[in-house]
Amino acid sequence: MSELKKRITDDMKSAMKAKDKEFLRATRMIIEAIKQKEVDERVELDDSQVLTVINKMVKQRKDSISQFDLAGRTDLVEIEEAELEIIKKYMPEQLSDEEVEIFVDKTINDSGSDSMKDMGKLMGMLKGQLDGKADMGAVSQLIKAKLS
């Protein structure tokens, strides 16, 4: 069992004992998503694969929050935001905008990229370094701005 999966499971057990319904619901959701991925792919996920699942859950919560906000459903926004905060506890520390820009500049210089046709190559190089530590959508926008 991966370290991260074990930590989530232990936190779920602690939430059960403490009768913390909100935290328990969120950790159960994470565990269910991990187990679903393991069943679908017939493998036991390692920490990086668990992070991918968690990152997807973060994106889903952000999308839901914006949709519920547009619909004026503040009750649902609050639920999603609470879940998002709990899920984010299992993500690695996020890099600042300045740190991300340094990574992007270095990768552009090291690869010798100078046009938008190199976008895919740059994203591939940066994904391995920044996945889970930065919003890859923002990284993509930054690369576009630097190459155009």
DSSP file (Angstrom, degrees, kcal/mol; ACC not computed):
  #  RESIDUE AA STRUCTURE BP1 BP2  ACC     N-H-->O    O-->H-N    N-H-->O    O-->H-N    TCO  KAPPA ALPHA  PHI   PSI    X-CA   Y-CA   Z-CA
    1    1 A M              0   0    0      0, 0.0    45,-0.1     0, 0.0    43,-0.0   0.000 360.0 360.0 360.0 135.3    0.0    0.0    0.0
    2    2 A S     >  -     0   0    0     43,-0.5     4,-2.3     1,-0.1     5,-0.2  -0.288 360.0-118.7 -66.9 154.4    1.3    3.4   -0.9
    3    3 A E  H  > S+     0   0    0      1,-0.2     4,-2.4     2,-0.2     5,-0.1   0.901 113.7  49.5 -59.6 -43.5    2.3    5.8    1.9
    4    4 A L  H  > S+     0   0    0      2,-0.2     4,-2.3     1,-0.2    -1,-0.2   0.910 110.5  49.2 -66.1 -42.8   -0.3    8.4    0.8
    5    5 A K  H  > S+     0   0    0      1,-0.2     4,-2.4     2,-0.2    -1,-0.2   0.903 111.6  50.0 -62.9 -41.0   -3.1    5.8    0.6
    6    6 A K  H  X S+     0   0    0     -4,-2.3     4,-2.7     2,-0.2    -2,-0.2   0.906 109.6  51.3 -63.8 -41.9   -2.2    4.5    4.0
    7    7 A R  H  X S+     0   0    0     -4,-2.4     4,-2.4     2,-0.2    -2,-0.2   0.912 110.8  47.9 -61.7 -43.2   -2.2    8.1    5.4
    8    8 A I  H  X S+     0   0    0     -4,-2.3     4,-2.2     2,-0.2    -2,-0.2   0.920 112.4  49.2 -63.9 -43.9   -5.7    8.8    4.0
    9    9 A T  H  X S+     0   0    0     -4,-2.4     4,-2.2     2,-0.2    -2,-0.2   0.916 111.7  48.7 -62.2 -43.8   -7.0    5.5    5.3
   10   10 A D  H  X S+     0   0    0     -4,-2.7     4,-2.2     1,-0.2    -1,-0.2   0.900 111.3  50.2 -62.9 -40.9   -5.6    6.3    8.8
   11   11 A D  H  X S+     0   0    0     -4,-2.4     4,-2.3     2,-0.2    -1,-0.2   0.868 108.4  53.4 -65.1 -35.8   -7.1    9.7    8.7
   12   12 A M  H  X S+     0   0    0     -4,-2.2     4,-2.0     2,-0.2    -2,-0.2   0.923 109.0  48.5 -64.0 -43.8  -10.5    8.2    7.7
   13   13 A K  H  X S+     0   0    0     -4,-2.2     4,-2.1     1,-0.2    -2,-0.2   0.900 111.2  50.2 -63.0 -40.7  -10.3    5.9   10.7
   14   14 A S  H  X S+     0   0    0     -4,-2.2     4,-2.4     1,-0.2    -1,-0.2   0.890 108.7  52.2 -63.8 -39.7   -9.5    8.8   13.0
   15   15 A A  H  X>S+     0   0    0     -4,-2.3     5,-2.3     2,-0.2     4,-0.7   0.867 107.7  52.5 -65.1 -36.3  -12.4   10.8   11.6
   16   16 A M  H ><5S+     0   0    0     -4,-2.0     3,-0.7     2,-0.2    -2,-0.2   0.942 111.6  45.4 -62.3 -47.0  -14.7    7.8   12.4
   17   17 A K  H 3<5S+     0   0    0     -4,-2.1    -2,-0.2     1,-0.2    -1,-0.2   0.877 115.9  45.9 -64.6 -37.7  -13.5    7.7   16.0
   18   18 A A  H 3<5S-     0   0    0     -4,-2.4    -1,-0.2    -5,-0.2    -2,-0.2   0.527 106.7-128.4 -82.6  -5.8  -13.8   11.5   16.3
   19   19 A K  T <<5 +     0   0    0     -3,-0.7     2,-1.2    -4,-0.7    -3,-0.2   0.860  49.7 160.4  57.4  38.3  -17.3   11.4   14.6
   20   20 A D     >< -     0   0    0     -5,-2.3     4,-2.5     1,-0.2    -1,-0.2  -0.748  16.4-176.4 -90.2  91.3  -16.1   14.2   12.2
   21   21 A K  H  > S+     0   0    0     -2,-1.2     4,-2.6     1,-0.2     5,-0.2   0.868  76.5  50.5 -61.9 -41.2  -18.7   13.6    9.5
   22   22 A E  H  > S+     0   0    0      2,-0.2     4,-2.0     1,-0.2    -1,-0.2   0.941 114.8  42.1 -64.6 -48.3  -17.4   16.2    7.0
   23   23 A F  H  > S+     0   0    0      1,-0.2     4,-2.5     2,-0.2     5,-0.2   0.888 114.6  52.6 -66.0 -39.4  -13.8   14.9    7.1
   24   24 A L  H  X S+     0   0    0     -4,-2.5     4,-2.4     1,-0.2    -2,-0.2   0.918 108.4  49.9 -62.4 -45.0  -15.0   11.3    7.1
   25   25 A R  H  X S+     0   0    0     -4,-2.6     4,-2.0     1,-0.2    -1,-0.2   0.918 112.8  46.7 -60.5 -44.1  -17.2   11.9    4.0
   26   26 A A  H  X S+     0   0    0     -4,-2.0     4,-2.0     2,-0.2    -2,-0.2   0.918 113.2  47.1 -67.6 -43.4  -14.3   13.5    2.1
   27   27 A T  H  X S+     0   0    0     -4,-2.5     4,-2.6     1,-0.2    -1,-0.2   0.878 110.8  52.7 -68.1 -35.0  -11.7   10.8    3.0
   28   28 A R  H  X S+     0   0    0     -4,-2.4     4,-2.8    -5,-0.2    -1,-0.2   0.906 107.5  52.5 -63.5 -40.1  -14.2    8.1    2.0
   29   29 A M  H  X S+     0   0    0     -4,-2.0     4,-2.2     2,-0.2    -2,-0.2   0.912 110.3  47.8 -61.1 -42.3  -14.7    9.8   -1.3
   30   30 A I  H  X S+     0   0    0     -4,-2.0     4,-2.3     2,-0.2    -2,-0.2   0.946 112.7  47.7 -63.9 -48.0  -10.9    9.8   -1.9
   31   31 A I  H  X S+     0   0    0     -4,-2.6     4,-2.8     1,-0.2    -2,-0.2   0.903 111.6  51.2 -60.4 -42.1  -10.5    6.2   -0.9
   32   32 A E  H  X S+     0   0    0     -4,-2.8     4,-2.5     1,-0.2    -1,-0.2   0.906 109.8  49.3 -62.1 -41.7  -13.5    5.2   -3.2
   33   33 A A  H  X S+     0   0    0     -4,-2.2     4,-2.0     2,-0.2    -1,-0.2   0.895 112.5  48.0 -65.6 -39.4  -11.9    7.1   -6.1
   34   34 A I  H  X S+     0   0    0     -4,-2.3     4,-2.4     2,-0.2    -2,-0.2   0.939 112.8  47.6 -64.8 -47.6   -8.6    5.3   -5.5
   35   35 A K  H  X S+     0   0    0     -4,-2.8     4,-2.6     1,-0.2     5,-0.2   0.892 109.8  53.4 -62.5 -39.4  -10.2    1.9   -5.3
   36   36 A Q  H  X S+     0   0    0     -4,-2.5     4,-2.8     1,-0.2    -1,-0.2   0.926 110.1  47.6 -60.3 -44.6  -12.2    2.5   -8.4
   37   37 A K  H  X S+     0   0    0     -4,-2.0     4,-2.3     1,-0.2    -1,-0.2   0.896 112.0  50.4 -63.4 -40.7   -9.0    3.4  -10.3
   38   38 A E  H  X>S+     0   0    0     -4,-2.4     4,-1.3     2,-0.2     5,-1.2   0.901 112.9  45.9 -65.1 -40.7   -7.3    0.3   -8.9
   39   39 A V  H  <5S+     0   0    0     -4,-2.6    -2,-0.2     2,-0.2    -1,-0.2   0.924 113.1  49.9 -67.6 -44.2  -10.2   -2.0  -10.0
   40   40 A D  H  <5S+     0   0    0     -4,-2.8    -2,-0.2     1,-0.2    -1,-0.2   0.898 122.8  31.2 -60.9 -41.6  -10.4   -0.4  -13.4
   41   41 A E  H  <5S-     0   0    0     -4,-2.3    -1,-0.2     2,-0.2    -2,-0.2   0.499 100.2-131.4 -98.5  -4.8   -6.7   -0.8  -14.1
   42   42 A R  T  <5S+     0   0    0     -4,-1.3     2,-0.3     1,-0.2    -3,-0.2   0.880  70.7 104.8  55.4  42.8   -6.2   -4.0  -12.1
   43   43 A V  S   <S-     0   0    0     -5,-1.2     2,-0.6    -6,-0.2    -1,-0.2  -0.939  76.4-111.0-140.8 163.1   -3.2   -2.6  -10.3
   44   44 A E        -     0   0    0     -2,-0.3     2,-0.1    -3,-0.1    -9,-0.1  -0.894  42.9-123.6 -96.3 126.3   -2.3   -1.2   -6.9
   45   45 A L        -     0   0    0     -2,-0.6   -43,-0.5   -11,-0.1     2,-0.1  -0.391  17.8-144.5 -73.3 141.8   -1.7    2.5   -7.2
   46   46 A D     >  -     0   0    0     -2,-0.1     4,-2.4   -45,-0.1     3,-0.2  -0.394  39.6 -86.6 -91.3 179.7    1.6    4.1   -6.1
   47   47 A D  H  > S+     0   0    0      1,-0.2     4,-2.5     2,-0.2     5,-0.2   0.874 127.3  50.9 -58.4 -40.8    1.9    7.5   -4.5
   48   48 A S  H  > S+     0   0    0      1,-0.2     4,-1.6     2,-0.2    -1,-0.2   0.886 112.1  47.1 -67.4 -36.0    2.2    9.4   -7.9
   49   49 A Q  H  > S+     0   0    0     -3,-0.2     4,-1.8     2,-0.2    -1,-0.2   0.871 111.0  51.7 -71.2 -35.9   -0.9    7.6   -9.3
   50   50 A V  H  X S+     0   0    0     -4,-2.4     4,-2.5     1,-0.2    -2,-0.2   0.908 108.1  52.7 -63.8 -41.2   -2.8    8.4   -6.0
   51   51 A L  H  X S+     0   0    0     -4,-2.5     4,-2.9     1,-0.2    -2,-0.2   0.870 105.4  54.6 -61.5 -36.8   -1.8   12.0   -6.5
   52   52 A T  H  X S+     0   0    0     -4,-1.6     4,-2.0     2,-0.2    -1,-0.2   0.915 109.1  47.6 -62.2 -43.1   -3.2   12.0  -10.0
   53   53 A V  H  X S+     0   0    0     -4,-1.8     4,-1.9     2,-0.2    -2,-0.2   0.925 114.1  46.8 -62.6 -45.1   -6.5   10.7   -8.7
   54   54 A I  H  X S+     0   0    0     -4,-2.5     4,-2.2     1,-0.2    -2,-0.2   0.900 109.8  53.4 -65.2 -41.0   -6.5   13.4   -6.0
   55   55 A N  H  X S+     0   0    0     -4,-2.9     4,-2.2     1,-0.2    -1,-0.2   0.893 107.8  51.2 -61.0 -40.0   -5.6   16.1   -8.5
   56   56 A K  H  X S+     0   0    0     -4,-2.0     4,-2.4     1,-0.2    -1,-0.2   0.894 108.7  51.7 -63.3 -40.1   -8.5   15.1  -10.6
   57   57 A M  H  X S+     0   0    0     -4,-1.9     4,-2.4     2,-0.2    -2,-0.2   0.884 107.7  52.2 -64.6 -38.3  -10.8   15.4   -7.6
   58   58 A V  H  X S+     0   0    0     -4,-2.2     4,-2.4     2,-0.2    -2,-0.2   0.934 110.2  48.1 -62.3 -46.1   -9.5   18.9   -6.9
   59   59 A K  H  X S+     0   0    0     -4,-2.2     4,-2.5     1,-0.2    -2,-0.2   0.909 110.6  51.6 -60.7 -42.4  -10.2   19.9  -10.5
   60   60 A Q  H  X S+     0   0    0     -4,-2.4     4,-2.6     1,-0.2    -1,-0.2   0.916 110.0  48.9 -61.5 -43.3  -13.7   18.4  -10.3
   61   61 A R  H  X S+     0   0    0     -4,-2.4     4,-2.7     2,-0.2    -1,-0.2   0.911 110.7  50.2 -63.7 -42.4  -14.4   20.3   -7.0
   62   62 A K  H  X S+     0   0    0     -4,-2.4     4,-2.1     2,-0.2    -1,-0.2   0.916 112.1  47.7 -62.6 -42.7  -13.2   23.6   -8.6
   63   63 A D  H  X S+     0   0    0     -4,-2.5     4,-2.3     2,-0.2    -2,-0.2   0.927 112.7  48.7 -62.6 -45.0  -15.4   23.1  -11.6
   64   64 A S  H  X S+     0   0    0     -4,-2.6     4,-3.1     1,-0.2     5,-0.3   0.906 109.0  53.3 -61.8 -42.3  -18.4   22.2   -9.4
   65   65 A I  H  X S+     0   0    0     -4,-2.7     4,-2.3     1,-0.2    -1,-0.2   0.926 110.5  46.3 -60.0 -45.4  -17.8   25.3   -7.3
   66   66 A S  H  X S+     0   0    0     -4,-2.1     4,-2.0     2,-0.2    -1,-0.2   0.900 114.7  47.5 -66.8 -38.3  -17.8   27.6  -10.3
   67   67 A Q  H  X S+     0   0    0     -4,-2.3     4,-1.6     2,-0.2    -2,-0.2   0.928 114.3  45.5 -66.7 -45.3  -21.0   26.0  -11.8
   68   68 A F  H  <>S+     0   0    0     -4,-3.1     5,-2.8     1,-0.2     4,-0.4   0.863 111.3  54.3 -65.8 -34.7  -22.9   26.1   -8.5
   69   69 A D  H ><5S+     0   0    0     -4,-2.3     3,-1.1    -5,-0.3    -1,-0.2   0.915 107.4  49.7 -65.1 -43.0  -21.7   29.7   -8.0
   70   70 A L  H 3<5S+     0   0    0     -4,-2.0    -1,-0.2     1,-0.3    -2,-0.2   0.841 111.0  50.3 -63.3 -32.8  -23.1   30.7  -11.4
   71   71 A A  T 3<5S-     0   0    0     -4,-1.6    -1,-0.3    -5,-0.1    -2,-0.2   0.493 114.7-118.3 -84.3  -3.1  -26.4   29.0  -10.5
   72   72 A G  T < 5 +     0   0    0     -3,-1.1     2,-1.3    -4,-0.4    -3,-0.2   0.737  65.6 144.1  74.8  22.3  -26.6   30.8   -7.2
   73   73 A R     >< +     0   0    0     -5,-2.8     4,-1.9     1,-0.2     3,-0.4  -0.607  12.7 164.1 -95.2  74.7  -26.4   27.6   -5.1
   74   74 A T  H  > S+     0   0    0     -2,-1.3     4,-2.3     1,-0.2    -1,-0.2   0.795  71.6  62.3 -63.9 -28.5  -24.3   28.9   -2.2
   75   75 A D  H  > S+     0   0    0      1,-0.2     4,-1.4    -3,-0.2    -1,-0.2   0.925 109.0  40.6 -62.0 -43.5  -25.4   25.9   -0.1
   76   76 A L  H  > S+     0   0    0     -3,-0.4     4,-2.4     2,-0.2    -2,-0.2   0.830 110.7  58.2 -74.4 -32.1  -23.7   23.5   -2.6
   77   77 A V  H  X S+     0   0    0     -4,-1.9     4,-2.7     1,-0.2     5,-0.2   0.926 105.4  50.8 -60.6 -44.6  -20.7   25.9   -3.0
   78   78 A E  H  X S+     0   0    0     -4,-2.3     4,-2.1     2,-0.2    -1,-0.2   0.896 110.4  48.7 -62.2 -41.0  -20.0   25.6    0.7
   79   79 A I  H  X S+     0   0    0     -4,-1.4     4,-2.2     2,-0.2    -1,-0.2   0.939 113.7  46.1 -63.5 -47.4  -20.1   21.8    0.7
   80   80 A E  H  X S+     0   0    0     -4,-2.4     4,-2.6     1,-0.2    -2,-0.2   0.892 111.8  51.6 -64.2 -40.2  -17.8   21.6   -2.3
   81   81 A E  H  X S+     0   0    0     -4,-2.7     4,-2.2     2,-0.2    -1,-0.2   0.894 109.3  50.3 -64.8 -39.2  -15.4   24.2   -0.8
   82   82 A A  H  X S+     0   0    0     -4,-2.1     4,-1.6     2,-0.2    -2,-0.2   0.924 112.7  46.3 -63.8 -44.3  -15.2   22.2    2.5
   83   83 A E  H  X S+     0   0    0     -4,-2.2     4,-2.7     1,-0.2    -2,-0.2   0.905 110.0  54.7 -63.1 -41.5  -14.5   19.0    0.6
   84   84 A L  H  X S+     0   0    0     -4,-2.6     4,-2.6     1,-0.2    -2,-0.2   0.906 105.7  52.0 -59.8 -43.5  -11.9   20.8   -1.5
   85   85 A E  H  X S+     0   0    0     -4,-2.2     4,-0.7     1,-0.2    -1,-0.2   0.895 112.4  45.5 -61.7 -40.3  -10.0   22.0    1.6
   86   86 A I  H >< S+     0   0    0     -4,-1.6     3,-0.9     1,-0.2     4,-0.3   0.925 113.3  48.9 -69.3 -44.1   -9.9   18.5    3.0
   87   87 A I  H >< S+     0   0    0     -4,-2.7     3,-1.8     1,-0.2    -2,-0.2   0.891 104.6  59.8 -62.9 -39.5   -8.8   16.9   -0.4
   88   88 A K  H >< S+     0   0    0     -4,-2.6     3,-1.6     1,-0.3    -1,-0.2   0.728  87.8  75.1 -62.8 -21.8   -6.1   19.6   -0.8
   89   89 A K  T << S+     0   0    0     -3,-0.9    -1,-0.3    -4,-0.7    -2,-0.2   0.737  95.1  51.3 -62.5 -20.6   -4.4   18.4    2.5
   90   90 A Y  T <  S+     0   0    0     -3,-1.8    -1,-0.3    -4,-0.3    -2,-0.2   0.429  91.8  93.9 -98.2   0.0   -3.2   15.4    0.6
   91   91 A M  S <  S-     0   0    0     -3,-1.6     3,-0.1    -4,-0.2    42,-0.1  -0.618  84.6-104.4 -87.1 150.5   -1.6   17.4   -2.3
   92   92 A P        -     0   0    0      0, 0.0    -1,-0.1     0, 0.0    -2,-0.1  -0.288  56.4 -73.1 -66.2 162.6    2.1   18.3   -2.2
   93   93 A E        -     0   0    0      1,-0.1     2,-0.2    -4,-0.0    -4,-0.0  -0.345  56.6-118.8 -59.6 133.0    2.8   21.9   -1.3
   94   94 A Q        -     0   0    0     -3,-0.1    40,-0.2     1,-0.1     2,-0.2  -0.498  22.5-120.5 -78.2 141.8    2.0   24.1   -4.3
   95   95 A L        -     0   0    0     38,-3.0    -1,-0.1    -2,-0.2     2,-0.0  -0.483  28.9-111.5 -77.1 150.4    4.7   26.2   -6.0
   96   96 A S     >  -     0   0    0     -2,-0.2     4,-2.3     1,-0.1     5,-0.2  -0.321  29.8-105.9 -74.6 165.4    4.4   29.9   -6.1
   97   97 A D  H  > S+     0   0    0      1,-0.2     4,-2.3     2,-0.2     5,-0.1   0.874 122.4  53.1 -59.2 -37.7    3.8   31.7   -9.4
   98   98 A E  H  > S+     0   0    0      2,-0.2     4,-2.0     1,-0.2    -1,-0.2   0.907 108.4  48.9 -65.6 -42.3    7.4   32.9   -9.4
   99   99 A E  H  > S+     0   0    0      2,-0.2     4,-2.0     1,-0.2    -2,-0.2   0.897 111.4  49.8 -64.9 -39.9    8.8   29.3   -8.9
  100  100 A V  H  X S+     0   0    0     -4,-2.3     4,-2.6     1,-0.2    -2,-0.2   0.915 109.0  52.2 -64.0 -42.7    6.6   28.0  -11.7
  101  101 A E  H  X S+     0   0    0     -4,-2.3     4,-2.9     1,-0.2    -1,-0.2   0.878 107.1  52.8 -62.8 -37.4    7.8   30.8  -14.0
  102  102 A I  H  X S+     0   0    0     -4,-2.0     4,-2.5     2,-0.2    -1,-0.2   0.928 109.9  48.4 -62.5 -45.0   11.4   29.8  -13.2
  103  103 A F  H  X S+     0   0    0     -4,-2.0     4,-2.5     2,-0.2    -2,-0.2   0.931 113.5  47.3 -58.6 -46.8   10.7   26.2  -14.2
  104  104 A V  H  X S+     0   0    0     -4,-2.6     4,-2.6     2,-0.2     5,-0.2   0.937 112.9  47.8 -63.2 -48.1    9.1   27.3  -17.4
  105  105 A D  H  X S+     0   0    0     -4,-2.9     4,-2.5     1,-0.2    -1,-0.2   0.922 113.4  48.0 -58.9 -45.1   11.9   29.7  -18.3
  106  106 A K  H  X S+     0   0    0     -4,-2.5     4,-3.0    -5,-0.2     5,-0.2   0.913 112.5  48.4 -63.2 -43.3   14.5   27.1  -17.6
  107  107 A T  H  X S+     0   0    0     -4,-2.5     4,-2.1     2,-0.2     6,-0.3   0.900 111.7  49.5 -65.9 -40.8   12.7   24.4  -19.6
  108  108 A I  H  X>S+     0   0    0     -4,-2.6     5,-1.2    -5,-0.2     4,-1.1   0.936 115.4  43.9 -62.4 -45.9   12.2   26.8  -22.6
  109  109 A N  H  <5S+     0   0    0     -4,-2.5     3,-0.3    -5,-0.2    -2,-0.2   0.920 114.1  49.0 -65.6 -44.6   15.9   27.7  -22.5
  110  110 A D  H  <5S+     0   0    0     -4,-3.0    -1,-0.2     1,-0.2    -2,-0.2   0.849 115.8  43.2 -64.9 -34.4   17.2   24.1  -22.0
  111  111 A S  H  <5S-     0   0    0     -4,-2.1    -1,-0.2    -5,-0.2    -2,-0.2   0.637 102.6-129.9 -87.2 -14.0   15.0   22.8  -24.9
  112  112 A G  T  <5 +     0   0    0     -4,-1.1    -3,-0.2    -3,-0.3     2,-0.1   0.718  47.3 165.9  71.8  20.1   15.8   25.6  -27.3
  113  113 A S      < +     0   0    0     -5,-1.2    -1,-0.2    -6,-0.3    -2,-0.1  -0.427  15.0 160.2 -71.1 142.2   12.1   26.1  -27.9
  114  114 A D        +     0   0    0      1,-0.1     2,-0.3    -2,-0.1    -1,-0.1   0.334  53.6  48.0-143.9   5.0   11.1   29.3  -29.6
  115  115 A S  S >  S-     0   0    0      1,-0.0     3,-1.8    33,-0.0    -1,-0.1  -0.944  83.9-102.4-145.9 168.5    7.6   28.7  -31.1
  116  116 A M  G >  S+     0   0    0     -2,-0.3     3,-1.8     1,-0.3     4,-0.3   0.700 109.9  75.2 -63.8 -20.4    4.2   27.4  -30.4
  117  117 A K  G 3  S+     0   0    0      1,-0.3     3,-0.3     2,-0.1    -1,-0.3   0.714  92.0  56.5 -66.8 -16.6    4.9   24.2  -32.2
  118  118 A D  G <> S+     0   0    0     -3,-1.8     4,-2.5     1,-0.2    -1,-0.3   0.375  76.7 102.9 -91.5   3.4    7.1   23.1  -29.2
  119  119 A M  H <> S+     0   0    0     -3,-1.8     4,-2.7     1,-0.2     5,-0.2   0.905  79.5  47.8 -54.5 -49.3    4.2   23.5  -26.8
  120  120 A G  H  > S+     0   0    0     -3,-0.3     4,-2.3    -4,-0.3    -1,-0.2   0.902 111.9  49.8 -61.2 -42.8    3.5   19.8  -26.5
  121  121 A K  H  > S+     0   0    0     -4,-0.3     4,-2.0     2,-0.2    -1,-0.2   0.923 112.6  47.3 -62.5 -44.9    7.1   18.9  -25.9
  122  122 A L  H  X S+     0   0    0     -4,-2.5     4,-2.6     2,-0.2     5,-0.2   0.912 111.0  50.7 -64.4 -43.5    7.4   21.6  -23.2
  123  123 A M  H  X S+     0   0    0     -4,-2.7     4,-2.5    -5,-0.2    -1,-0.2   0.904 109.9  51.5 -61.6 -40.4    4.2   20.5  -21.5
  124  124 A G  H  X S+     0   0    0     -4,-2.3     4,-1.0    -5,-0.2    -1,-0.2   0.905 111.7  46.3 -61.7 -42.3    5.5   16.9  -21.5
  125  125 A M  H  X S+     0   0    0     -4,-2.0     4,-0.7     1,-0.2    -2,-0.2   0.902 117.2  43.3 -67.0 -41.3    8.8   18.0  -19.9
  126  126 A L  H  X S+     0   0    0     -4,-2.6     4,-3.1     1,-0.2     5,-0.3   0.801 101.1  68.7 -77.3 -28.8    7.1   20.2  -17.3
  127  127 A K  H  X S+     0   0    0     -4,-2.5     4,-2.2     1,-0.2    -1,-0.2   0.910  99.4  50.0 -58.4 -43.3    4.4   17.7  -16.4
  128  128 A G  H  < S+     0   0    0     -4,-1.0    -1,-0.2     1,-0.2    -2,-0.2   0.856 118.2  39.1 -62.8 -35.3    6.9   15.3  -14.8
  129  129 A Q  H  < S+     0   0    0     -4,-0.7    -2,-0.2    -3,-0.2    -1,-0.2   0.834 128.4  27.9 -83.7 -34.6    8.4   18.1  -12.7
  130  130 A L  H >X S+     0   0    0     -4,-3.1     3,-2.5     2,-0.1     4,-1.4   0.542  78.2 129.5-109.9  -9.0    5.3   20.1  -11.8
  131  131 A D  B 3< S+a  134   0A   0     -4,-2.2     4,-0.1    -5,-0.3   -79,-0.1  -0.266  88.6   5.4 -57.2 125.1    2.4   17.6  -11.7
  132  132 A G  T 34 S+     0   0    0      2,-0.6    -1,-0.3   -80,-0.1     3,-0.1   0.164 123.3  72.5  87.9 -18.1    0.6   18.0   -8.4
  133  133 A K  T <4 S+     0   0    0     -3,-2.5   -38,-3.0     1,-0.2     2,-0.3   0.561 104.9  21.5-103.5 -11.9    2.7   21.0   -7.5
  134  134 A A  B  < S-a  131   0A   0     -4,-1.4     2,-0.7   -40,-0.2    -2,-0.6  -0.988  87.0 -96.0-152.4 155.0    1.2   23.5   -9.9
  135  135 A D     >  -     0   0    0     -2,-0.3     4,-1.9     1,-0.2     3,-0.4  -0.651  31.6-155.5 -73.6 112.4   -2.0   24.0  -11.9
  136  136 A M  H  > S+     0   0    0     -2,-0.7     4,-2.2     1,-0.2    -1,-0.2   0.758  91.4  60.5 -67.4 -23.6   -1.0   22.7  -15.3
  137  137 A G  H  > S+     0   0    0      2,-0.2     4,-2.0     1,-0.2    -1,-0.2   0.907 106.9  45.6 -65.2 -41.9   -3.6   24.9  -17.0
  138  138 A A  H  > S+     0   0    0     -3,-0.4     4,-2.2     2,-0.2    -2,-0.2   0.870 110.8  53.7 -68.3 -36.5   -1.8   27.9  -15.6
  139  139 A V  H  X S+     0   0    0     -4,-1.9     4,-2.4     2,-0.2    -2,-0.2   0.915 107.8  51.0 -62.8 -42.6    1.5   26.5  -16.7
  140  140 A S  H  X S+     0   0    0     -4,-2.2     4,-2.4     1,-0.2    -2,-0.2   0.920 109.9  49.2 -60.4 -45.1    0.1   26.0  -20.2
  141  141 A Q  H  X S+     0   0    0     -4,-2.0     4,-2.3     1,-0.2    -1,-0.2   0.892 110.5  51.4 -61.1 -39.7   -1.1   29.7  -20.3
  142  142 A L  H  X S+     0   0    0     -4,-2.2     4,-2.1     2,-0.2    -2,-0.2   0.907 109.6  48.8 -65.3 -42.6    2.4   30.8  -19.1
  143  143 A I  H  X S+     0   0    0     -4,-2.4     4,-2.3     2,-0.2     5,-0.2   0.924 110.9  51.1 -62.6 -44.4    4.1   28.8  -21.9
  144  144 A K  H  X S+     0   0    0     -4,-2.4     4,-1.5     1,-0.2    -2,-0.2   0.917 110.2  49.6 -58.5 -44.2    1.8   30.3  -24.5
  145  145 A A  H  < S+     0   0    0     -4,-2.3    -1,-0.2     1,-0.2    -2,-0.2   0.885 113.4  46.0 -63.8 -38.5    2.5   33.8  -23.3
  146  146 A K  H  < S+     0   0    0     -4,-2.1    -1,-0.2     1,-0.2    -2,-0.2   0.825 115.0  45.8 -75.6 -30.9    6.2   33.2  -23.4
  147  147 A L  H  <        0   0    0     -4,-2.3   -31,-0.2     1,-0.2    -1,-0.2   0.661 360.0 360.0 -87.6 -15.5    6.3   31.6  -26.8
  148  148 A S     <        0   0    0     -4,-1.5    -1,-0.2    -5,-0.2    -2,-0.2   0.470 360.0 360.0-100.4 360.0    4.0   34.1  -28.6
